[in-house]
Structures are given as C-alpha cells and as structure tokens.
C-alpha cells in the first residue's frame, strides 16, 4: 500500500511499516541505544538517507483508514529517525498513539484540531509544534527533548502534559492559554527556557509542577498562570532564575502552594493580586516571611488588599492567629504608604495604627490610657502642690486662699482620680467639677511653688494640658471599644 502511494521506500520507512502491525518500536538506527553518539539527535543532519522517513508517509500511516486497520493498537513507534517535511496531522482523527522518540523533526508538527490518542515526542528535536484546539485523549510527552515554539491554545489533554528536562527554544516556548489538562503539567528536572511559559486561563486537574526549572536570558521569562485553575498543588521549587524571571499568578487558584524562598522572583516580578490558595504544602509558612513574599510585587500592586487577606485567611486556618493579625496590619500599612491618600486620611490611619493597630490590636489602647492617666496624675499632683489647682466653688476658694487647704466638707483633691476622671468620657468621680487649674490664683507665701516658676504661665500650661488630656481620652477610649467590637477593621 505504501509503495503504491509513495514509490520507493527507505530502509527506515520499511522498518516502520513492518513494525506497525506489532508492538515493536521501529529503529532507524542499527544501534538501538539513544545514549549512543550515533543517535545523538543534535547531529541528525548527518544521518544518511537510510535513516530518513517522509512526513507524508508517516502521516498517511497513522491516519489512513485502510492502513490503520493493519496498525497495532499500541500505535506507530519510531526511534532515532530523521523526518523530512512537516508532519501534518491537523484535523485528523487518529485512533492509535503516535510515538517518535529520539527523532529529528526539523520542520515541526501540526496536530491542530486533531483528535489523537496520545503523542510521545520524548528525546526528540522538533521545530514548531502546533496543537491548537486539539484533543489528546492520553498524555502529551515532550520530555528530554529540544522543541521550538509549542502552541496548545484551547487544547484538551486527557493525561499529563510533561516537558521535564527539555529545552524550550521557541518564542514563546509554550503558548497554552485556555488549555485543559486532566492530569498534571510537569516542568521539572532541569527544563530550560529563555521565554515566558503561557498558561493563562489553563484548567489543570492535578498539579502544576515547576521544579528544578531554569529560566535564562535577559528577556522576559518565567511563568504566566494568570486566571489558571489548578486542582492540586502549585510547585515553584528550586528555580534557576534571571533578573527577568516573572511569576504571574493574578486571579489564579490552586489547592495549595509549595515554594521556596530562593526561588522567589526579584522585587517587582511577582504578581499575586487575586491569587487564591487553601494552604501552604511546603516552603515558608511564617507570617513575616510571607510578608516579604507579598512585598516582591510591583509597587503599584502593594496597595491591593486581596493578597494580604488571602494570606491572613490561610494563616488563620492554620491556627496562626497572631501572624494573621500581623498581615492585616501590614495591609493597612501598605494602604497608608502606597494608597495615595490625602493627608487627613493618612493622619487618621496613623492614629488608628499607634492606638489600636487599625482595630486588630485594640488592647494596645490600654497602654496609651495608662500612660496618659499616669502622666496626668504626676502633672496634676505637681500643680496641686504648687497651688496651681484650686477649688471651683467661691467659698471653698476663699478658705483655700487663706489656709492653703479646702474646707472639711469639700471633696479632697486626688491627682490620680482627677487624671482618670478627666481622661475617661462620661465618668464623674467628683473631682473635675470641684477642682481646676487657675491661672489667676497667686498662692500665699506658705504655698510658694517649689520650682519658683511663673504661676500664671504654669497654670495656663497645666490648663492647656488638661484640655489635651480630655481630648485624648475622648479619642482613645472610644477607639478602644470600637476596636474591641471590631467596628474599625477593614475586612
């Protein structure tokens, strides 16, 4: 059948045809060892005519209805051959697997819009591979080879997409937007590229493993998995990277993340806005280290709240409540620093930060309350001893002028109670009504201020401090209760 259609056949073509009805792999080389230098695919141009197979003949063998009846269910298998011409399988429905191991396919392969059982191109060198809108029922195996641009736009792969230990030399190396892979996508064991792997909007049924991958060169390279859905774990481990390596996980989703700090891209080359993950399977899980991770995003994205919220949620789920709170506070710090807020808004946020940690650490306000009350108690005690704080009632004031003491029926002065009452809103401890700093009072000689300071100025300063004391109380105390109630959290 082949001779009638294609004429004289090469030795390799005859071997392929004779092996097709069996499970045997047809070797174009006399030495059946891909590690032997005779089968070094980098030197395929020097392979003689006896090791060549015409792409048209191979395409006919795997697709012709009459020929397919004679092919073994395991499919056509060819090793160490040089395929002449472009292998065009586009729009075809192939019932059997296609196995081309250690082969040179300089003009590339086109299986776009085709339906294929599985394709194994491991250890081969190929020109551009076009599999757009194809359906591969099994695996697409591209391990240990050298491949030009691979395009899998909206392709469907029933098994795994495996590019382990391969060199991807195209631009782009892999364009697989909207690809659907029921198994996993494997980019590991030394896979190397100088370009950007495009898995935008990909749907991956298992894991996306980028492990021991090498991204080289000065032009943009790395992984773009924007809006991808990964049912398993996203691995980004032991990455060899350049200054141009990017990792874009914007609006992607993964069941878990496993990475390592050494593999993180340089600042400005990480995109995490909208990235959703349920846990950390491995790598850094500490809140501070993960904040360093978030800060690798471009400055313009530092203000985006979602990466902080997602991290805090994962830390809480892992029982790290304190670390989660630290992340929430870091989010508000980033909003204040990069959010382009007006001065008034920044001042308000700063007040929330120092008093109650933006509502996430409300008990911090107790230290402010304690500090103000203690400072006030010391200042008011000094003011009373210096005769700068006097009774507010006229009769008691006259007696106080003469004797330096209030009448017996008059509430005695307590600097601590006075400080506490004036600081806490809506609290009446019978001190603030009866005692006030008095700039117009000049103590008798028996009550000369110990400091010898000007009494009028000192009393005025003490009165001004009292106003600050009251204002601080009316600000900090409500913030404490609002923080305890969770009313100020920007969740």
C-alpha positions in Angstrom: 0.0 0.0 0.0 2.8 2.4 0.9 4.8 1.7 -2.2 1.8 2.1 -4.4 1.2 5.6 -2.9 4.8 6.8 -2.2 7.0 4.8 -4.5 10.4 3.5 -3.4 10.9 3.3 0.4 13.9 4.0 2.5 15.3 1.3 4.9 13.8 3.3 7.9 10.4 3.5 6.2 10.4 -0.2 5.6 11.3 -0.9 9.2 8.5 1.4 10.4 5.9 -0.3 8.1 7.0 -3.8 9.1 6.8 -2.9 12.8 3.4 -1.2 12.6 1.3 -4.3 13.0 3.3 -5.3 16.0 4.1 -3.8 19.4 7.8 -3.3 18.3 9.5 0.1 18.2 11.0 0.7 14.7 14.6 1.8 14.9 16.0 3.8 12.1 19.5 3.3 13.6 21.3 0.0 13.6 22.3 0.8 17.2 19.3 0.6 19.4 20.5 2.9 22.2 19.5 6.6 22.3 22.5 7.3 24.5 25.0 6.2 21.9 26.6 9.1 20.0 25.5 7.5 16.7 21.9 8.5 17.8 22.8 12.0 19.0 19.8 13.9 17.7 21.8 17.1 17.6 23.8 15.6 14.7 20.7 14.4 12.8 21.7 16.4 9.7 24.4 14.0 9.1 22.2 10.9 9.2 22.1 9.2 5.9 19.1 8.6 3.6 18.6 5.2 5.2 17.6 6.9 8.5 15.0 9.3 6.9 11.3 9.0 6.9 9.0 11.2 4.9 6.5 13.1 7.0 3.7 12.5 4.4 4.3 8.7 4.6 4.2 8.8 8.4 1.0 10.9 8.4 -0.6 8.5 6.0 0.3 5.5 8.1 -1.3 6.9 11.3 -4.4 8.4 9.6 -5.4 6.4 6.5 -8.5 4.2 7.3 -7.3 1.2 5.4 -3.7 1.4 6.7 -5.0 2.0 10.3 -6.7 -1.4 10.2 -3.3 -3.0 10.0 -1.6 -1.0 12.7 -1.3 -2.5 16.2 -3.5 -0.8 18.9 -0.2 0.4 20.5 0.2 2.6 17.5 3.1 3.6 15.3 6.5 3.7 17.1 9.7 5.2 15.5 13.1 5.8 17.1 16.2 7.7 16.0 14.9 8.7 12.6 15.1 12.0 10.7 11.6 13.0 9.5 11.7 15.0 6.3 9.0 17.7 5.8 6.3 18.9 8.2 4.3 16.2 9.9 0.8 17.4 9.3 -1.9 15.7 11.3 -4.2 18.6 11.6 -8.0 18.0 11.6 -7.4 14.2 11.6 -8.9 11.6 14.0 -6.1 9.2 15.0 -7.2 6.1 16.8 -3.7 5.0 17.8 -0.9 6.6 19.8 2.0 8.2 18.0 5.5 7.6 19.4 8.5 9.4 18.0 11.4 9.0 20.4 14.9 10.4 19.7 13.8 11.7 16.3 14.7 14.9 14.5 11.6 16.7 13.1 13.2 20.0 11.9 10.0 21.2 10.1 7.8 20.6 13.1 4.4 19.0 13.7 0.9 20.3 13.2 -1.9 18.4 15.0 -4.2 21.4 15.5 -7.9 20.5 15.6 -6.9 16.8 15.6 -8.1 14.0 17.8 -5.2 11.9 19.0 -4.9 9.0 21.4 -1.5 10.1 22.8 1.7 11.7 21.5 5.2 10.8 22.7 8.0 13.0 21.4 10.4 12.4 24.2 14.1 12.9 23.5 13.3 14.4 20.1 14.3 17.6 18.4 11.4 19.4 16.7 10.6 22.6 15.0 7.4 24.4 15.9 4.6 22.2 17.3 1.0 23.4 16.7 -1.7 21.6 18.8 -4.2 24.4 19.0 -7.8 23.2 19.7 -6.6 19.5 19.5 -7.9 16.7 21.7 -5.3 14.3 23.1 -7.0 11.5 25.0 -3.9 10.4 26.8 -0.5 12.0 27.6 1.4 14.6 25.6 5.0 13.6 26.4 7.7 16.2 25.5 10.4 15.1 27.9 14.2 15.3 27.5 14.0 16.9 24.1 14.6 20.2 22.3 11.5 21.9 21.0 10.7 25.1 19.2 7.5 27.1 19.9 4.8 24.8 21.3 1.2 26.1 20.8 -1.7 24.4 22.7 -4.3 27.1 22.6 -7.6 25.6 23.9 -6.2 22.1 23.6 -7.7 19.3 25.7 -5.3 16.7 27.2 -6.7 13.7 29.0 -3.5 12.8 30.7 -0.4 14.7 31.6 1.5 17.4 29.8 5.1 16.6 30.6 8.1 18.8 29.5 10.6 17.5 32.0 14.3 18.1 31.3 13.6 19.6 27.9 15.0 22.7 26.3 12.2 25.0 25.0 13.9 27.3 22.5 10.8 29.0 20.9 9.4 32.4 21.4 7.1 31.9 23.1 8.3 28.5 24.4 4.9 27.3 25.4 1.7 29.1 24.5 -1.1 27.2 26.2 -3.8 29.7 27.1 -7.1 28.1 27.9 -5.6 24.6 27.8 -7.5 21.9 29.7 -5.3 19.2 31.2 -7.0 16.4 33.2 -3.7 15.3 34.7 -0.8 17.4 35.7 1.5 19.9 33.9 5.1 19.0 34.6 8.0 21.4 34.1 10.8 19.9 36.2 14.2 18.1 36.3 16.2 20.8 34.5 13.7 22.1 31.9 15.2 25.2 30.4 13.8 28.2 28.5 14.6 31.8 27.9 11.0 32.7 27.4 7.6 33.0 29.2 5.5 29.9 29.7 1.9 31.0 29.0 -0.7 29.0 30.9 -3.3 31.8 31.2 -6.8 30.5 32.0 -5.5 26.9 32.0 -7.5 24.3 33.8 -5.3 21.7 35.4 -6.9 18.6 37.0 -3.9 17.7 39.2 -0.7 19.7 40.0 1.3 22.3 38.2 4.9 21.3 39.0 7.7 23.8 38.2 10.5 22.1 40.0 14.2 22.5 39.1 13.4 24.6 36.1 15.9 27.1 34.6 14.8 30.4 33.3 17.6 32.1 31.5 18.4 35.2 29.4 17.7 38.9 29.6 14.3 39.0 28.0 11.1 38.3 29.9 10.8 34.7 31.1 9.1 32.6 33.7 5.5 31.6 34.2 2.3 33.4 33.4 -0.6 31.4 35.0 -3.0 34.3 35.2 -6.5 33.1 36.0 -5.4 29.5 35.8 -7.2 26.9 37.9 -5.1 24.2 39.5 -6.9 21.4 41.3 -3.8 20.2 43.0 -0.6 21.8 44.3 1.3 24.6 42.5 5.0 23.8 42.9 7.6 26.6 42.4 10.7 25.0 43.8 14.5 25.1 43.2 14.1 27.6 40.3 17.1 28.8 38.4 16.2 32.4 37.5 17.5 35.5 35.9 16.7 39.2 36.7 13.9 39.0 34.1 12.1 36.0 35.6 8.5 36.6 36.4 5.8 34.6 38.2 2.3 35.9 37.4 -0.5 34.2 39.5 -3.0 37.0 39.2 -6.5 35.7 39.8 -5.3 32.1 39.7 -6.5 29.4 42.0 -4.6 26.4 43.5 -5.5 23.9 46.2 -2.1 24.6 47.8 1.2 26.2 47.2 4.7 24.8 47.7 7.6 27.1 47.0 10.9 28.1 48.5 12.4 31.5 49.3 15.4 31.1 47.0 13.1 30.6 44.0 11.1 33.8 44.5 11.4 36.3 41.7 13.2 39.6 42.2 11.2 42.6 43.5 8.7 43.8 41.0 8.4 40.5 39.2 5.8 38.7 41.3 2.0 39.2 40.7 -0.3 37.8 43.3 -3.4 40.0 43.2 -6.5 37.7 43.3 -4.4 34.5 43.8 -6.4 32.1 45.9 -4.9 29.1 47.6 -6.1 27.0 50.5 -2.8 26.2 52.2 1.0 26.0 52.1 2.0 22.4 51.4 5.7 23.4 51.8 8.1 26.2 52.0 7.9 29.3 54.2 4.7 29.4 56.3 5.8 32.2 58.7 3.8 35.4 58.6 6.9 37.6 58.4 8.5 35.7 55.6 5.2 35.6 53.7 5.0 39.4 54.0 8.4 39.6 52.4 6.9 37.5 49.6 4.0 39.9 49.1 6.4 42.8 49.0 8.0 41.4 45.9 5.0 42.6 43.9 5.4 45.8 41.9 4.9 49.0 43.9 1.6 49.8 42.2 0.2 46.5 43.5 1.4 46.9 47.1 -1.8 48.6 47.9 -4.0 45.8 46.7 -5.7 44.2 49.7 -6.6 40.8 48.3 -3.1 39.2 48.6 -2.9 40.2 52.3 -6.5 39.0 53.0 -5.7 35.7 51.4 -2.5 35.2 53.3 -4.2 36.1 56.6 -7.0 33.7 55.9 -4.6 30.8 55.2 -2.6 31.6 58.4 -5.8 31.7 60.5 -6.9 28.4 59.0 -3.5 27.0 60.1 -4.1 28.3 63.7 -1.6 31.2 63.4 -3.9 34.0 64.6 -1.1 36.4 65.7 0.7 36.0 62.4 -2.7 36.7 60.6 -3.2 39.9 62.6 0.4 41.0 61.6 -0.6 40.5 58.0 -3.8 42.5 58.4 -1.8 45.4 60.0 0.8 45.2 57.2 -2.1 45.5 54.7 -3.2 48.8 56.3 0.4 50.0 56.5 0.7 49.4 52.7 -2.5 51.2 52.1 -1.2 54.2 54.0 2.1 54.2 52.3 1.1 53.4 48.7 -2.6 54.3 48.6 -2.1 57.9 47.5 -4.3 59.0 50.4 -4.9 62.6 51.4 -3.0 64.0 54.4 -6.1 63.9 56.6 -6.8 60.2 55.8 -3.1 59.3 56.4 -3.2 61.1 59.8 -6.3 59.2 60.7 -4.8 55.9 59.7 -1.6 56.7 61.7 -3.8 57.4 64.7 -5.5 54.1 64.3 -2.2 52.3 63.9 -0.5 53.7 67.0 -3.5 53.4 69.3 -5.3 50.2 68.3 -3.4 48.6 65.5 -6.1 49.5 63.0 -8.6 47.7 65.2 -6.7 44.4 65.1 -4.9 45.1 68.4 -7.4 47.1 70.4 -5.8 46.4 73.7 -2.8 48.4 72.6 -5.0 51.4 73.6 -4.8 50.4 77.3 -1.1 51.3 77.3 -2.0 54.8 76.0 -4.7 55.1 78.6 -2.3 54.0 81.3 0.3 56.4 80.1 -2.0 59.4 79.9 -3.5 58.7 83.3 -0.1 58.3 84.9 1.3 61.4 83.3 -1.7 63.4 84.2 -1.6 62.2 87.8 2.0 63.4 88.1 1.4 66.8 86.5 -1.8 67.4 88.4 -0.1 66.4 91.7 2.7 68.8 91.0 0.1 71.5 90.1 -1.8 71.0 93.3 1.4 71.1 95.3 2.4 74.3 93.5 -1.0 75.9 94.2 -2.0 76.0 90.6 -5.1 73.8 91.0 -7.8 75.4 93.2 -11.4 74.8 94.2 -14.1 75.9 91.8 -16.6 76.9 94.5 -16.2 80.6 95.6 -16.5 79.9 99.4 -14.1 77.0 99.3 -11.7 79.1 97.1 -11.6 81.9 99.8 -10.8 79.4 102.5 -8.2 77.8 100.2 -6.5 81.2 99.7 -6.2 81.8 103.4 -5.2 78.4 104.6 -3.9 76.6 101.6 -6.5 73.8 102.3 -10.1 73.4 101.3 -12.9 73.3 103.9 -13.6 70.0 105.6 -16.9 69.4 103.7 -15.2 70.0 100.3 -14.1 66.9 98.3 -10.3 66.4 98.8 -8.1 66.6 95.7 -6.7 63.3 94.4 -4.3 63.7 91.4 -4.9 60.1 90.2 -8.7 60.2 90.4 -8.6 63.7 88.8 -6.5 62.4 85.9 -8.7 59.3 85.5 -12.0 61.3 85.6 -10.9 63.9 83.1 -9.5 61.2 80.7 -12.4 58.8 80.7 -15.6 60.2 78.9 -18.8 60.3 80.8 -17.2 59.4 84.2 -17.9 61.6 87.2 -15.7 60.9 90.2 -16.4 64.3 91.9 -13.1 65.8 91.1 -13.3 67.6 87.8 -16.3 69.6 88.9 -14.6 70.9 92.1 -11.0 71.5 91.0 -9.5 73.3 88.1 -6.1 74.8 87.1 -6.4 78.5 87.9 -4.1 81.0 86.0 -5.4 83.9 88.1 -4.6 82.4 91.5 -1.4 83.5 93.3 -0.6 81.3 96.3 0.1 82.7 99.7 3.7 82.7 100.9 3.0 79.4 102.7 2.4 77.8 99.3 5.1 79.1 97.1 5.7 76.8 94.2 8.8 74.6 94.7 10.0 75.4 91.2 9.8 79.2 91.6 8.2 79.3 88.1 5.8 82.0 87.0 2.5 80.8 88.4 0.3 82.3 85.7 2.2 80.7 82.8 2.5 77.4 84.6 -1.2 77.3 85.4 -2.1 78.1 81.8 0.2 75.4 80.5 -1.4 73.0 83.0 -4.8 74.0 81.8 -3.8 73.5 78.2 -2.5 70.1 79.1 -5.8 69.3 80.8 -7.6 70.1 77.5 -5.2 67.8 75.6 -5.8 65.2 78.4 -9.6 65.3 78.0 -9.4 65.3 74.2 -7.1 62.3 74.2 -9.5 60.5 76.5 -12.4 61.2 74.3 -10.5 59.9 71.3 -8.6 56.9 72.6 -11.4 55.4 74.8 -14.0 55.2 72.1 -11.3 53.7 69.8 -10.7 51.0 72.4 -14.3 50.0 72.5 -14.8 50.3 68.7 -11.7 48.1 68.2 -13.0 45.5 70.7 -16.3 45.4 68.8 -14.4 45.0 65.5 -16.1 48.1 64.1 -12.9 49.7 62.6 -11.4 46.6 60.9 -11.1 47.0 57.2 -12.1 43.4 56.4 
